[in-house]
Amino acid sequence: MQRRIFDADHEAFRDTVRTFLAKEVLPHYEQWEKDGITSRDAWRAAGRQGLLGLAVPEEYGGGGNTDFRYAAVLAEEFTRAGAPGLALGLHNDIIGPYLVNLGTEEQKRRWLPGFCSGETITAIAMTEPGAGSDLQGIRTTAEDRGDHWLLNGSKTFISNGILADLVIVVARTSPEGGAHGLSLLVVERGAEGFERGRNLDKIGQKAQDTAELFFHDVRVPKENLLGELGGGFVHLMNHLAQERLAIAMAGIAAAEHLLEITTAYVKEREAFGRPLSKLQHIRFEIAEMATECAVTRTFVDRCITDHSDGQLDHVHASMAKWWATELQKRVADRCLQLHGGYGYMTEYRVARAFTDGRIQTIYGGTTEIMKEIIGRSLLG
Ligand SMILES: Cc1cc2nc3c(=O)[nH]c(=O)nc-3n(C[C@H](O)[C@H](O)[C@H](O)COP(=O)(O)OP(=O)(O)OC[C@H]3O[C@@H](n4cnc5c(N)ncnc54)[C@H](O)[C@@H]3O)c2cc1C
């Protein structure tokens, strides 16, 4: 089915992203996977290429383009290339909006130029050892000490945790419990008492640094409060729809790519004297996955255009997230099976896609939490 959401400008941007991947990412990717981290050079190259801060206003060094279809192109191409480790989407689509939408003029001037050039790599730290799905359980505290906040606590599973120069930390700024009293504080590299733990050893996305962060009496300047004091939970809820759509975009792109690879594989691989693709079971597997991908693609594309028009609500974003990522998971499993033993070998793309993709139904809100959100909207 012909996709209808892109025009010639989006396709020209796709070429730019492909060239960037071929030149700046793929030659280094295996090394990054071994190192457990990408290089800062690649981030700066992305900045020079105009791939960072697409939606950041031009006056702060960004692209000034809020058309989310460009973000979709970026996500699709990185997914197709099998290079999720260079987390430009996280930086652009998940963290950028907090700085652009909530930052004061002074904060934007201070942080956004580096954000767009690749000098300043970002992270967002919500999850704690005792609070993942249930963000109301956050225990990191920030005490008002007059001219600064005194930050104490720890976070875990933070993407870009090692590389990040600027971390948006969700902390409790008043002793009220639950969703009340949470605020967003920006902690910058070098702040005394801010320490990084291990670069965590994951089953996939190995080039992506994911880390624990520790805060021991960190003095965060008052001017680093992002958004409203006590408004942290509302700010998170307002920004999570875009995060979930971004994850869904990568989910369907991964499923489509796996299907493409596997279709080619079963046509070539022979068993019992003929290509696998001649066996009815294999044909049905491919037919079912192609149908599920086509249906999902239509829905996700509609969410992308709705979001570009400011029309996507958090319920539909949650639907897109759980559906597309669960599809990705099913397709990855079935495609690996169709590759037989080769599918288990890391040199095969399908093997890496299987492990890289597994996190998709978990981060950004688990499938179960997405269903809770949808259920609550329908049933109260
Ligand atoms: C690679 C990676 C990168 C990440 N990046 C970041 C990041 O950059 N920043 C950040 O803040 N966090 C990040 N996370 C954390 C991620 O968002 C959390 O792991 C996720 O939200 C789930 O939280 P949890 O791990 O504590 O699981 P839990 O909340 O303990 O959930 C365990 C299980 O219980 C289920 N469950 C929980 N509550 C309910 C409920 N009410 N109803 C039904 N089922 C429920 C969950 O769905 C899940 O299946 C990352 C995690 C990973 C693994």
The ligand as an SDF file (V2000), in Angstrom:
LIG
                    3D

 53 58  0  0  0  0  0  0  0  0999 V2000
   17.2670   -0.1170   27.9590 C   0  0  0  0  0  0  0  0  0  0  0  0
   16.4090    0.7430   28.8450 C   0  0  0  0  0  0  0  0  0  0  0  0
   16.4050    2.1090   28.6630 C   0  0  0  0  0  0  0  0  0  0  0  0
   15.6540    2.9350   29.5040 C   0  0  0  0  0  0  0  0  0  0  0  0
   15.7480    4.3020   29.3920 N   0  0  0  0  0  0  0  0  0  0  0  0
   15.1710    5.0760   30.3480 C   0  0  0  0  0  0  0  0  0  0  0  0
   15.4340    6.4830   30.3960 C   0  0  0  0  0  0  0  0  0  0  0  0
   16.1700    7.0250   29.5430 O   0  0  0  0  0  0  0  0  0  0  0  0
   14.8740    7.2100   31.3850 N   0  0  0  0  0  0  0  0  0  0  0  0
   14.0810    6.6470   32.3330 C   0  0  0  0  0  0  0  0  0  0  0  0
   13.6020    7.3560   33.1990 O   0  0  0  0  0  0  0  0  0  0  0  0
   13.8010    5.3120   32.3220 N   0  0  0  0  0  0  0  0  0  0  0  0
   14.3460    4.5210   31.3620 C   0  0  0  0  0  0  0  0  0  0  0  0
   14.1060    3.1610   31.3570 N   0  0  0  0  0  0  0  0  0  0  0  0
   13.2400    2.5910   32.3670 C   0  0  0  0  0  0  0  0  0  0  0  0
   11.9120    2.0850   31.8140 C   0  0  0  0  0  0  0  0  0  0  0  0
   11.0960    3.1570   31.4300 O   0  0  0  0  0  0  0  0  0  0  0  0
   11.2720    1.1920   32.9080 C   0  0  0  0  0  0  0  0  0  0  0  0
   12.0530    0.0100   32.9660 O   0  0  0  0  0  0  0  0  0  0  0  0
    9.8320    0.8750   32.6320 C   0  0  0  0  0  0  0  0  0  0  0  0
    9.0160    2.0150   32.7570 O   0  0  0  0  0  0  0  0  0  0  0  0
    9.2680   -0.2190   33.5680 C   0  0  0  0  0  0  0  0  0  0  0  0
    9.5880    0.0520   34.9010 O   0  0  0  0  0  0  0  0  0  0  0  0
   10.2690   -1.1040   35.8150 P   0  0  0  0  0  0  0  0  0  0  0  0
   11.4300   -1.6110   35.0600 O   0  0  0  0  0  0  0  0  0  0  0  0
   10.4650   -0.5650   37.1690 O   0  0  0  0  0  0  0  0  0  0  0  0
    9.1890   -2.2660   35.8440 O   0  0  0  0  0  0  0  0  0  0  0  0
    7.9720   -2.3850   36.8870 P   0  0  0  0  0  0  0  0  0  0  0  0
    7.2470   -1.1000   36.9720 O   0  0  0  0  0  0  0  0  0  0  0  0
    8.4740   -3.0120   38.1230 O   0  0  0  0  0  0  0  0  0  0  0  0
    7.0440   -3.4360   36.1160 O   0  0  0  0  0  0  0  0  0  0  0  0
    7.2840   -4.8510   36.1410 C   0  0  0  0  0  0  0  0  0  0  0  0
    6.1190   -5.5080   35.4100 C   0  0  0  0  0  0  0  0  0  0  0  0
    4.8840   -5.2360   36.0790 O   0  0  0  0  0  0  0  0  0  0  0  0
    3.9590   -4.6700   35.1860 C   0  0  0  0  0  0  0  0  0  0  0  0
    3.1250   -3.6840   35.8620 N   0  0  0  0  0  0  0  0  0  0  0  0
    3.5180   -2.6470   36.6460 C   0  0  0  0  0  0  0  0  0  0  0  0
    2.4460   -1.9290   37.0460 N   0  0  0  0  0  0  0  0  0  0  0  0
    1.3580   -2.5210   36.4950 C   0  0  0  0  0  0  0  0  0  0  0  0
   -0.0520   -2.2490   36.5230 C   0  0  0  0  0  0  0  0  0  0  0  0
   -0.5580   -1.2100   37.1890 N   0  0  0  0  0  0  0  0  0  0  0  0
   -0.8650   -3.0950   35.8500 N   0  0  0  0  0  0  0  0  0  0  0  0
   -0.3730   -4.1400   35.1520 C   0  0  0  0  0  0  0  0  0  0  0  0
    0.9290   -4.4440   35.0860 N   0  0  0  0  0  0  0  0  0  0  0  0
    1.7920   -3.6400   35.7460 C   0  0  0  0  0  0  0  0  0  0  0  0
    4.8180   -3.9910   34.1200 C   0  0  0  0  0  0  0  0  0  0  0  0
    4.0870   -3.7880   32.9300 O   0  0  0  0  0  0  0  0  0  0  0  0
    5.9490   -4.9950   33.9680 C   0  0  0  0  0  0  0  0  0  0  0  0
    5.5610   -6.0160   33.1200 O   0  0  0  0  0  0  0  0  0  0  0  0
   14.8240    2.3400   30.5040 C   0  0  0  0  0  0  0  0  0  0  0  0
   14.8050    0.9540   30.6530 C   0  0  0  0  0  0  0  0  0  0  0  0
   15.6030    0.1550   29.8670 C   0  0  0  0  0  0  0  0  0  0  0  0
   15.6120   -1.3330   30.1190 C   0  0  0  0  0  0  0  0  0  0  0  0
  1  2  1  0
  2  3  1  0
  2 52  2  0
  3  4  2  0
  4  5  1  0
  4 50  1  0
  5  6  2  0
  6  7  1  0
  6 13  1  0
  7  8  2  0
  7  9  1  0
  9 10  1  0
 10 11  2  0
 10 12  1  0
 12 13  2  0
 13 14  1  0
 14 15  1  0
 14 50  1  0
 15 16  1  0
 16 17  1  0
 16 18  1  0
 18 19  1  0
 18 20  1  0
 20 21  1  0
 20 22  1  0
 22 23  1  0
 23 24  1  0
 24 25  2  0
 24 26  1  0
 24 27  1  0
 27 28  1  0
 28 29  2  0
 28 30  1  0
 28 31  1  0
 31 32  1  0
 32 33  1  0
 33 34  1  0
 33 48  1  0
 34 35  1  0
 35 36  1  0
 35 46  1  0
 36 37  1  0
 36 45  1  0
 37 38  2  0
 38 39  1  0
 39 40  1  0
 39 45  2  0
 40 41  1  0
 40 42  2  0
 42 43  1  0
 43 44  2  0
 44 45  1  0
 46 47  1  0
 46 48  1  0
 48 49  1  0
 50 51  2  0
 51 52  1  0
 52 53  1  0
M  END
$$$$
